[in-house]
Amino acid sequence: IIVLEKLKPLIEVSSEPSTPLGRLVVILYNKFGNRNDKWSKKNIKQKIEEHAWPIDGIDYEIDRLVQWEILTFQSSGSLRFFPERVRVVEKNIEVNEYG
């Protein structure tokens, strides 16, 4: 018997994503005027920098998303993002005014 178990990362993002993977997924998921099949590493980094977020670690995280088939390389060399392979769960939390 062969059992294939595919583990998917869980990313928790508050108002500002604190990890490179969180920043990457926020940019890809929200598209920001881009088509899902026309991403480049340069374009992704530019969008991240437009949010004043650091781009450290983004190349590694792009490679991870390619490995997980959330991003795939097209014959043109561009990257295609599959938003249906990402699930966004929003949770409302109560914030105590006094900390």
Sequence and secondary structure as in RCSB ss.txt:
>XXXX:A:sequence
IIVLEKLKPLIEVSSEPSTPLGRLVVILYNKFGNRNDKWSKKNIKQKIEEHAWPIDGIDYEIDRLVQWEILTFQS
SGSLRFFPERVRVVEKNIEVNEYG
>XXXX:A:secstr
              SS  SHHHHHHHHHHH TT  TT B HHHHHHHHHHTT   TTHHHHHHHHHHTTSEEE T
TS EEE GGG           TT 
